[in-house]
Amino acid sequence: MTIGPDYAETIALKALAWLAGDPDVMAQFLAASGLAPAEISARAGEPEFLVAVLDFILMDDGWVQGFCDNTGLAYDQPMAARMALPGGAQLHWT
């Protein structure tokens, strides 16, 4: 399923809210990103930051399932959102 950039950003913001609701996963995100908690809200509107949020969640199938189950999204939606944001186009090597 192809989605547009605006909806992709909405999904990424939902993913950020899901991260914020799980202190353990949020701590891992902060450690991986090097961001301070105060920086999160300031960067939430930046497409590059939203890409990082989706990339992080997509690293673990359990996180994808937890996020999607929590928000009612289909399991393929986080990847579809990632592909709709900057740098997300799939590369074809053939």
N, C-alpha and C positions, 0 to 999 in steps of 0.2 A: 504494500500500500504506500503510495506517495502522498506526502503531506507538505503543506506550504511552510515557509519560514516563520510566519506569525504563530501558527499552531505549534510548530516545533519549539518555539520559545516558551509557549504556555506549558508544554509538557516538561521542559527543562526547569521552569519555575516550580512546577509541582514536584519535580524530583528534588529540588533544593529544599522545599518545605518538608518533604519526606525525610531527607537527610537530617534536617534540623530537629525532627521529632524523634530521632534515634541517637542518643548521646554517644554510643559506642561507634556507630558508623560515621557520625559527624566528626568525632575525634580522629578517626582514620583519614577522613577527607582533609581535615585541617593539617594533619601531619604530612600527607602526601602533597598537598598543594603549597604548603609553607605560608598559608594565609593566617592572619589573626582573626578571631571571631568578629571583631569590629569591622573588618574589611568586607565581610560577606554581603551585607546589605548595600554597601556602596558600589559593589561590582555586579550586583544581581541583574542589572539592565544591560550588561555588556555581552554581546553574542559570544565572544571568545571565552568568557567565564562560564556561560551556560553550556558551551561545548565541553569544557572541563568537567562540569557536573555530570553530564551524560556519559562522558568517557569513563569517569570514575565508577558510576553505577554499573556500566556495562562490563566492568572487569569481573563481576561476580554474578553468576546466575541466580544465586539466592537473593541478592540485592534487587535484581531485575524483577524476580517473582514477588518479593515483598513490596516493592514500590507499586507494581502493577495491581497486585491484589488489594493494596490499600487505596488506590485511586480508581479502580475499575477499568483500567486500560488493558488492552490486549498486550500479550507479552512481546509482540513485535514493534510496539509503538515507540519505546525508547530508542531502538536502533533506527527506525524510520525518522524520528525527530533528529537524531544525530546526523543522519545523511542529508537532512534539509538545511542544516546550519553550515556556516563557513567551514570549508575544509572537509566536509563530510561525504563528498561524492566518491562512489566506489571506483577504485582503479581496476582497469581491465588490462591484464598483461599479455593478452593474445592479439 
